[in-house]
């Protein structure tokens, strides 16, 4: 369900409102759930952000946008990233738990040989 959200952020970004759309994506996920990441839902938010809906829609349905987003997803999967947030220490992924500070501390100490 993240692929349509990524396309929405990219397409809003092309109109200078990518981070604003990211906020909307989080709001949609929190209130409606991630399965609500659909073009029509995003288009409603685009109008609220003052963006051109037709330009957004053309971008959202473009095969080029889909290919660009898929390339990023493929790269993330190759790096072992399967969600956000994702953290790395010296190019090694840190497995996040409820104790993020502890996980980071352990990995940094391991990298320092402590």
Phi, psi and omega in degrees: 000353182279338183298313177296326178295320178295318177299320179298317180295317179298313184291323174292324178298327178296341177253015175083014183230034182300312181291328175296322177292325177301317176301318178296321179299315178297320179297317179297313180299320181290321185268323185248345183093156184293343178284356177272003180287082181233155184307316183296321178296314180297319181299324176297322179286328179301316178298320178296331180274357179079023179265161177283117185294320181296317178297317178300312182298318178299317179294314184300323182266000182291134174299329178295317178297315179300318180293319179297315180294318179297324178298320178292318178299316179299317179297317179299317180297321177298329180274358180085015179271124178233015178181179178237146359283160176231131181237146178230146171235117183051048177068009177256126180294141176260122178286114184277136176236189176296335180261075183299314181300317179296318180297317179294316180300314180299317182291319178297316178297322178296319179292328179276355180076027181261000000 
